[in-house]
Amino acid sequence: MRYGTMTKSATSKKQRQVSGPARRASTIKPRARSRTPRTVLAITCIAGVAVVGLGGLRVFQWLRPAPPVVLPAHPDQIEPQVAKLVQQYAERVWAAPRSAEAHATLGLVYEANKMWYEAEACFGRALQLEPGQCLPAHHRAIMLRSLGEFDAALQAWRTLVQRHPEFAPAHVRIGNALLEAGAPAEAAAAFQRAVDLLPDAAEPFVGLAEARLKQGDYSGAISAGETATRLAPRYRMAHYVLGTAYRAVRRSEAAERELTLGSPALDQPLADEWTARLNELAANLSDQIGSAMDFVDAGQPDVGIRLLERALATRPGEVQIMSNLGTAYMMSGQVEKARDVLLRAEKSNNQAFATYINLAACHLELKRYSEALRYADRAIELAPTMGQAHLVRGRIL
């Protein structure tokens, strides 16, 4: 059960994926373009011709104009903090226009701040400079999928796994896309490849269980679901899929238990090497908290805790982060740590009702009933119409 009222964005995860950030006036300043003297260019061309026999293809590729910096289509509609971050990383591309890494990192800035078109273009620039890179290709496919380009995204992932068959996150994404397309047999094959690559990760097993369910292979679904719940006992989607499989074979008691553990069922894609970096590059605080709490809601509080702790390190004393971090600690069974961080949140701001709801739930868990009741009463005093405050008070009594 999730404790307290979180101060993450009220927008649903699905909505956050298809909508951009709130729009406010800001300015992105393009850098003046330098001009190469014709004589220097001519000398460079002659040098390029001279070394054709030593790998001229690379020389001619270098002589091509560097891909331009991707700037927002509507810079005046971007939040100021996002504009500042874009400016910072665009400067790095201007300084090194042939750096695939610089273009890709700017792409991550756009992706982290829900600017899908710009992100896809940046990852495309990175691949133009260094074709065949794994992570830029993967995130370009993710952006295509976010933009509704289903077929293009699926083809991009398939091309990626041909070049990098060892990259499990792409196999999982292919499996999810094929499930959506109504091709469970092909999806099961993709998930099985991910399972073979990462036998200790729960996410591929959850996907495999879903595919087996849609194939009517209930014993296969149960086997994969049981493995997933063993690998990640707090991963809610794993419990939900397993409960669905149990229900299909009329194991009612086991199904009810697993479905309860899996509610609400939220899926979480398999992380890659850029996942944590994405959260750090989210300029909007609510996006940072929302991303971390998505992991908590999906039953992976340890991942959410790491992201929230990093966010708190950059914004010490931020009550919203501390309140949600307290919830994440409770979800992972670290109740004393939850109490400590929530008391710090109260000290920073004694008017935040969510902090008091979480403090009440925390002290209830610790069986410190008088303190729990005091915090619940304070929450009701601050937000008398908030149902969750009354609910936690009722649990105490």
N, C-alpha and C positions, 0 to 999 in steps of 0.2 A: 504494500500500500504506500502511496506517495503521501508524504506529510506536508501539511501546510499549504498555503497559497503562494505559488511561485510568481516572481516578478519578471518572468520571461515575457517575450512578446506574445500578445494575445492572438496573433495571427497563426493559423495552423501551419504545420510543416509543409503541407501540399501547397498552400497559398504562398508561403515564403519562397518556394522554389520557382514559382512562375511570375512573381511580381518583383519589381525593382524596389530600391530603397525609397524612403520618403524624399520628395523633391524640394530642394531649397536652393536659393541662388548661390553660386560659387563661380570661381574662375580657374581654368587650366591655362597656363601660359605656354604657348608653343615656343620652342627655341628657334632662333634665326638659323637658317640653313647655310652652312659654309659652302663656298664654291671652290672646286679644284681647278687651279690654273691649267690652261690647255697644254702648255709645254710639259708640265709634270705628268698629265694624263697620257700624252704622246709617248714620253719616255717609258712610262709604266707599261703601255701597250707593246712597245718594242721589246721590253724585257720579258713580257709574257710570251711573245712569239718565240723568243730565243730559247725558252725552256720547255717548249711543248714536248719534246722527247723525254723530259724528266717529270712528267705528270702535268701536262698542260691543262688538263681538264680542271684541276684545282685552281690554276692560275686564272683561267677564264671565268670560273665561278666567282673568284674573288673580285674580278673586275666588274662584275655586275653591280648595279646600284644596290646598296643595302636596303632591306625592306623598311618602309617608313614606320614611325612610331604610331601605335594605335591609340588614338585619343577618343574620349567620349563624344558620341554624336551630338549630345545636348548637354554641354558642360554647365550651362546655367541652371540645370534642373537637378544637380547632384548635391547631396548634403556636404557642407563645408569640410567636415572631417574626412569624408571620402575623397573629395577633391584634393585635399592636402596630401593624402597618401598616394593618389594617382600621380600628382605632380612629382612627388619624391622618387617614385620608381620609373616614371617616364624620363626623368633626368638621367637615370642610369642607362636607359636605352639610348638616349641622345649621345651619351658619353662613349658608348660601345655599341654602335648600331648593328654590328655583325655578331654580337654575342647572343647565341640562342638562349643561354641562361637568363640574360637580362629580359628578353622578350617573354620568356616563359614565366618569369617571376611577376612581371607586370600582368600577365594573364591570370596568375593566382590572385593578385589584388582585385581584379575585376570579378573573378569567380567568387571570391570570399564575400564580395559586396553585391552579389546578385546581378551583375551586369554581363549577361550571358553572351550577347553579340560580340562585345569587345573582347571578352575572354577567349572565345572561339577564334577570333582573328589573331590574337597574340600567340596562341598555341600553334596556329597555322604558320605564323612567321618563324617561330622556333623550329618547326619541322622543315620549313623551306631552307633554313640555314644549316640544319643538321638532320637530314632525313633519317627516319628509322628510330628516333629516340622513343623510349617506352612511355615515360610519364607524360610528356606533352601530348603524345598521341592518345593516351588514355583519357586525359582531361579534356582534350578536344572532343572526343566521342561523348563524354559526359555532358559537355555544353550543347552538342548537337541534340542529344536526347532531351535536355532541358528546354531547348527551343522547339521541340515537337518534331524534329527531323529523325523519326524513328528508323527508317531504312538506312539513312546515311550513317547514323550512329552504330547500328548493328554491323554494317559493312566495315566501318572504321575499326570496331573491336575485332572483327574476324581477321582483318588484315594485320592488326597488332599481334594477335596470338600466333599467326603464321610466322611472324618475325621474332616474337618473344613467347614461345610456347610455355615458358616457365612462369609467366606473370599471372598469378592466380586471380587478382581482382578483376581482370578483364574477362576471364572465364565465368566468374560469378555474374558480371553484368550481362554477358551474352545469355546465360541461363535465365536471368530475370526477364530480359527482353523477349526471349522465346516463350516463356510462360505467358507473358502478356499477349503474344501473337497466337496463342493456342497451339503451341507445338511442344507438348510436355516430354515427348521421347527425346527430341533434340536437346531440350533444356536439361533433362536428366544427364545426358552425355556431357554437357558443358559443366554441370555441377560436379559430376564424378571426376572430371579432370582437375577441378579445383581441389576436391577432396584428396586426390592422389598427391597433389603438390603441397597442400597444407593440412595434413591429417589431424593437427591439434587445434584447428580453428573451427569454431562452431558455425559461422555463417554459411560455408559451403554445404554443410550437412543439413541446415535448415532449408536451403534451396532445393537440395536433393529430396528431402522429405516432401516438400510442396509438389515437386514434379511427380514423385511416386504416387501421391494422393490423386493427382489429376489423371494419372494413368490407371487408377484403380488398383494399384499394387500396395495394399494396406500394410502387409507385413514389411515390405521395403520401406514404407514411410515410417512405420513404428521404429524399425531398426535405426534409420537415420536420425529420427527425432530423439530417440533415447540417447544416442551418441552426442547429439548437440546439447541436450540438457546436462549431460555428465560433464562435458567440456566447459560449459558456461551456465552454471546453475541459476544465475539471475537474468539470463537472456529471455525476455518475455515471449518473443516470437517463437523461440524454440519450444517453450511449453505450450503455446497456443497451437502450433502445428501438430505437436505430439498429441495434445488433447483431441484435436479434430480427427486424427487417425484412430485413436482409441474409440471415439464415438462411432466411427464408421464400422468398427467390428463389435459394437455394442458392449464395450467395457465401460459401462456407465460411471461407476465410482471413480475409476482412474481418469476418465475423460473429464469429469467435473473438477477433480483436483487440478489437473494440468491446465484446463481452461481458466480456472480461477487465478492460477499463478501467472498465466499469460495475458491477463487483462490489465490495462489496455495493450493490445498487441501492436507494437510499432517495429517495423523492420529497420535495419541499419546496414548500409552497404559495407562490404569488406574494406577496411582502411588500407591505404597505401602510404608511401613514404612522404607524401605531401599533405596528408590529412591534418596533422597537428599544425602545420604551417598555415593552412587555410584559416583555421580558427584564429591564429595570431594576427592575420592580415585583415580580419573583419574590423572595420573602423567603427561600426556601430555597436555599442555596448549590448543592446538587446539581441543582436545577431550572435555575438560571442556567447552570451548566456544561453540563448536558444539552442545553439549548436551543441553546447555541452549538455544541456538538459535533455536533448533528444537522445543522447547516449544513455543517460540515466533512465529515461522513460522506456527505452528499449531493453532495459535490464542489464546495461553495461556501465554501472556507476563508477567503476575504477577509471574508465576512459574519461567520463565526464569530470571526475575529480581532478585528473591531471590537467585538463583544459581550464577548469575554473581556478585551480591553483596558479597556473601561468597567468591567467587574466588578472588575478588578485595581485600578483607580483608587480604587474605594470600599473595597476590602479589600487594601491594600498588604501584601505579605509572605505572602499566602495561598498555600500550596504547591500545593494542588489546582488553583487557577486557573493558576499559573505552569507547572505540568507540562502541562496541557492546552493552554495557549497555545503552549508549545514545540512540541507536536505539530502544532498548526494552522499555525505558521510553517513547519515542515518540509513540510507538505502543500502549501503555497503556494510552495515553493522558496526560502524565506528561511532557509537553514540556519544562517548566522552569528547571526541574531537568535534563532533557536531555541536555539543554544548559550548565548548570553548569558543568556536568561531561565531556562534550565534550571540553569545554574550558580548563579543567584540562588536558585532553589528549593532546591538542595543546601545552600547556605549557611544557609538558614532552617531546614531539617530534613534531617539526614543519615541519617534512618532510613526514608525513603519509598522503597520499592523501585521504584515506577513511575518516579520521577525518574531513577533509575540506568538503567533499561531504555531510557528515552528518550534519555539522555545517550549510552549505548552506540550506539544507532541513529544519533544525530546525528553522532558522531565517525566512525562507519563511513561515513556519507555524505560526510564531509569527507576520507576516506582517512587518518585519523589512527588507525591500527589499534591501536597499543599502548595509547593512552588508551581507545579503544573497548573493548578487552579488559578493561582494569582496571575500567571501569564495569560491564561485563557480569558480571564476577566478584563485584563488590560487590552487584549485584542478586540473584545466586544465593545469596550469603551471607545476605541479608536474607529471601529467599523461595525456599528450595531446591526447593519443589514447583511453582513457577510455571513452566509450560511455555514461556512467551514469553521468559523470561530465558535459558533454555537455547537457544531458537531463535535469538535474536540473537547469542549467543555462537558458535553453529555457523556463522552467516553470516560472522562475523569471521574464523574459522579457515578 
